[in-house]
């Protein structure tokens, strides 16, 4: 939603391509608002409006996602990331991440 320099142009192109359906997890939004509240990040936009305007589909956290976290190996201990991994696995989604720890999981990944 901001022009992140951490994302490659290839990843940005995939995100803005209207033929690709882009999902955003409630877990991601939850983590963003926590970081915003504790002043770890600053945002110059409204999160909900931006998600809607971008056409992202919101993925809720469902019971199988939460339960799936227990079955994951402990390559990564961040609870938000573990929910994202479980969601990607359960919903057969591709996760975009630069986190090398997440690359160890058996899910589809686009390395950012």
SEFIDO-611662 format. One record per residue: residue in one letter; y, z, x of N, C-alpha, C in turn. Coordinates in pm, whole numbers, padded with zeros to 5 digits, always signed. Atoms other than C-alpha are relative to their C-alpha. Example, Ala and Ser with C-alpha at 12.3 -4.5 7.8 and 13.67 -1.06 7.14 Angstrom:
<rs>
A-00119+00000+00089-00450+00780+01230+00120+00000+00090 S-00119-00006-00082-00106+00714+01367+00109+00073-00077 
</rs>
This chain:
<rs>
X-00119+00000+00082+00000+00000+00000+00125+00000+00086 X-00106+00014-00099+00215+00032+00306-00054-00095+00106 X+00043+00095-00101+00204-00222+00583-00055+00073+00123 X+00061-00074-00109-00034-00030+00806-00030-00092+00117 X+00030+00075-00121-00056-00152+01161-00143+00025+00046 X+00138-00031-00035-00403+00004+01180-00099-00100-00059 X+00089+00099+00061-00549-00269+00958+00020-00136+00066 X-00009+00134-00057-00631-00605+01111+00049-00097-00107 X-00047+00102+00094-00484-00915+00954-00115-00050-00086 X+00117+00043+00075-00835-01017+00850-00028+00095-00117 X+00023-00098+00107-00879-00694+00652+00110-00008-00105 X-00111+00013+00095-00533-00727+00497-00018-00123-00088 X+00022+00122+00076-00617-01083+00393-00109+00019-00106 X+00108-00028+00096-00938-00964+00226+00052+00085-00116 X-00052-00090+00103-00750-00692+00038+00092-00075-00097 X-00095+00069+00088-00478-00923-00096-00057-00126-00065 X+00062+00119+00058-00714-01212-00177-00038+00030-00146 X+00027-00030+00141-00722-01225-00560-00145-00024-00040 X+00141+00022+00031-01086-01340-00550-00085+00124+00031 X+00073-00122-00035-01189-01003-00405+00040+00114-00091 X-00025-00117+00083-01222-00704-00632+00010+00120+00094 X-00024-00112-00089-01077-00402-00454-00008+00131-00079 X+00021-00130+00064-01180-00048-00542+00068+00108+00082 X-00054-00117-00067-01010+00279-00460-00062+00123-00067 X+00066-00118+00053-01186+00610-00500+00101+00107-00040 X-00078-00117+00037-01041+00908-00680+00005+00096+00119 X+00002-00087-00119-01144+01094-00361+00111-00038+00097 X-00107+00046-00088-00900+00882-00162+00136+00044-00053 X-00126-00041+00062-00618+00950-00406+00018+00151+00014 X-00002-00145-00011-00705+01321-00403+00041+00042+00140 X-00035-00033-00138-00690+01333-00024+00146-00035+00032 X-00139+00042-00023-00358+01144-00020+00098+00102-00058 X-00095-00093+00062-00190+01382-00264-00002+00137+00068 X+00005-00125-00076-00313+01685-00069+00081-00014+00128 X-00074+00021-00124-00178+01542+00256+00150-00013-00025 X-00142+00011+00036+00149+01458+00083+00057+00139-00031 X-00046-00134+00039+00178+01811-00061+00021+00092+00120 X-00014-00086-00118+00129+01975+00279+00085-00067+00109 X-00094+00073-00086+00372+01726+00433-00065-00056+00127 X+00070+00066-00111+00110+01570+00658+00030-00150+00000 X-00043+00139+00012+00214+01227+00528+00120-00006-00095 X-00112+00027+00092+00524+01089+00356-00027-00136-00064 X+00018+00125+00072+00506+00820+00092+00133-00042-00063 X-00123+00053+00060+00790+00597-00022-00031-00079-00127 X+00039+00070+00122+00611+00485-00338-00077+00095-00090 X+00079-00077+00096+00445+00621-00651-00145-00049+00009 X+00140+00036-00023+00070+00628-00593-00061-00071-00121 X+00063+00056+00120-00041+00561-00951+00054-00139-00032 X-00062+00131+00027+00206+00275-01004-00046-00103+00102 X+00042+00092-00106+00111+00120-00671-00144-00046-00017 X+00140+00036+00024-00260+00130-00750-00010-00099-00114 X+00001+00089+00117-00198-00029-01088+00056-00137+00035 X-00064+00127-00036+00036-00296-00947-00086-00083+00096 X+00086+00071-00095-00212-00382-00671-00124-00056-00069 X+00118+00047+00071-00483-00437-00931-00130+00063+00048 X+00120-00069-00048-00722-00192-00765-00074+00061-00117 X+00081-00066+00100-01009-00062-00972-00033+00140+00052 X+00022-00138-00042-01036+00316-00959-00146+00039-00023 X+00138-00047+00009-01381+00460-00887+00003+00152-00019 X+00003-00145+00023-01425+00803-01045-00112+00064+00082 X+00109-00072-00066-01636+01069-00879-00097+00043-00110 X+00103-00029+00100-01955+01084-01085-00101+00097+00059 X+00101-00095-00044-02236+01337-01068-00093-00058+00107 X+00087+00054-00106-02467+01102-00871+00072-00014+00135 X-00076+00008-00125-02189+01057-00613+00003+00136+00069 X-00005-00134-00056-02152+01431-00567-00137+00044+00050 X+00136-00038-00040-02528+01487-00555-00048-00080+00120 X+00039+00086-00112-02570+01198-00312+00049+00050+00134 X-00055-00054-00125-02360+01379-00053-00105+00085+00072 X+00101-00087-00059-02645+01625+00003-00106-00079+00078 X+00105+00081-00063-02881+01343+00102+00046-00073+00125 X-00054+00071-00116-02652+01204+00372-00025+00078+00128 X+00008-00069-00129-02716+01279+00738+00138+00054+00037 X-00126-00065-00034-02449+01498+00895+00071-00066+00119 X-00078+00070-00103-02286+01230+01111+00147+00038-00013 X-00139-00023+00033-01962+01326+00944+00008+00121-00092 X-00009-00122+00080-01850+01658+00795+00119+00002-00096 X-00117+00004+00089-01527+01556+00617-00048-00022-00144 X+00052+00012+00137-01597+01616+00245+00050-00123-00074 X-00052+00119+00068-01371+01334+00126-00075-00125+00049 X+00071+00116-00055-01534+01083+00360-00146-00003-00045 X+00139-00005+00044-01881+01201+00261-00013-00047-00145 X+00002+00051+00138-01798+01138-00107+00017-00152+00001 X-00020+00145-00008-01670+00789-00015-00129-00070+00043 X+00126+00057-00048-01993+00718+00172-00103+00001-00112 X+00094-00010+00111-02201+00841-00122+00033-00099-00110 X-00041+00096+00103-01998+00630-00365-00034-00143+00043 X+00029+00135-00050-02031+00320-00148-00148-00030-00011 X+00145+00016+00006-02404+00372-00130-00048-00015-00145 X+00045+00000+00140-02453+00447-00502+00046-00123-00077 X-00059+00111+00076-02227+00166-00625-00013-00135+00071 X+00019+00123-00079-02325-00090-00358+00135-00066+00033 X-00133+00047-00036-01965-00121-00240+00014-00008+00152 X-00031+00011-00142-01826-00217+00099+00115+00095+00030 X-00102-00097-00037-01627+00061+00266+00079-00053+00120 X-00087+00040-00112-01329-00032+00485+00039+00127+00073 X-00033-00120-00077-01291+00222+00764+00006-00030+00149 X-00008+00006-00145-01192+00262+01126-00074+00119+00062 X+00066-00123-00046-01385+00589+01149-00140-00033+00054 X+00127+00035-00065-01668+00533+01397-00117+00088-00047 X+00106-00087+00051-01862+00830+01259-00060-00058-00128 X+00047+00058+00127-01884+00655+00922-00083-00125+00026 X+00076+00121-00033-02016+00341+01091-00149+00029+00021 X+00140-00038-00025-02340+00533+01159-00084+00003-00128 X+00073-00009+00126-02432+00547+00789-00054-00135-00042 X+00063+00122+00048-02655+00292+00622+00067-00047-00129 X-00076+00058+00111-02388+00140+00399+00069-00124+00051 X-00075+00119-00040-02194-00185+00398+00140+00043+00041 X-00128-00041-00055-01884-00149+00612+00077-00121+00052 X-00092+00090-00070-01584-00358+00712+00075+00089+00097 X-00065-00083-00103-01458-00215+01039+00148-00036+00009 X-00146+00021-00002-01083-00172+01026+00054+00025+00139 
</rs>
